[in-house]
């Protein structure tokens, strides 16, 4: 029957794998293209079974939140494993106090945990953002070509722990969140839903009032950071499954599963 077939063959129906193999996934053409553009691959969507990548330059800094710490850790691990540090000027990982992501120390440009290092890097980020913002503003005022800034990615594995190590007042929070994207500095900010939703410190307040994109690792009906229409009979998320929220649009994804850089 196959030999007798005439004409154009129908496309194969894409099937979502039970587990996304990390090594195979890394070689996916769409993953490589996303990284070359300075985007952050996240996983495969259930509708087309194609790579979905987050573009911080277009779609805001990326929050990651849920109520299960182990699931959130798996998501951060998956994001780091999908990221190629050679595609950015630098990738900085702010780890948790238990060194939960130390296996990725060699996979990033800067790996920081202790208070002094975190404060030193925060000061550097602030200075870089301000310098680049001034350069951008001056170019616009003088009618010159807008500078092409190199891209830096900063991953904060636990915003609550980070916020305990540093003092960030309203102006600093605005600098970090409002000014950074335009000058090529992108943040991934992970944390517990309750902290990110209710804490009154400057950084989490700025995040929930300003940011419009997130990986949501919990039922949509249970989260309250974004206003989302009630989902009737919402099914439970399966293993490696998350929601990707972008300005009111929701896509269900499956992420590559990793444990200490070993596919399981």
PyMOL commands that set and color helices and strands:
alter all, ss='L'
color gray80, all
select helices_A, chain A and resi 22-26+29-36+56-59+69-82+85-87+102-107+115-141+159-165+170-179+181-183+193-198+202-210+220-222
alter helices_A, ss='H'
color red, helices_A
select strands_A, chain A and resi 40-45+51-54+62-66+90-94+110-112+152-156+185-192+213-217+241-246+249-254+258-259+262-263
alter strands_A, ss='S'
color yellow, strands_A
deselect
rebuild
show_as cartoon
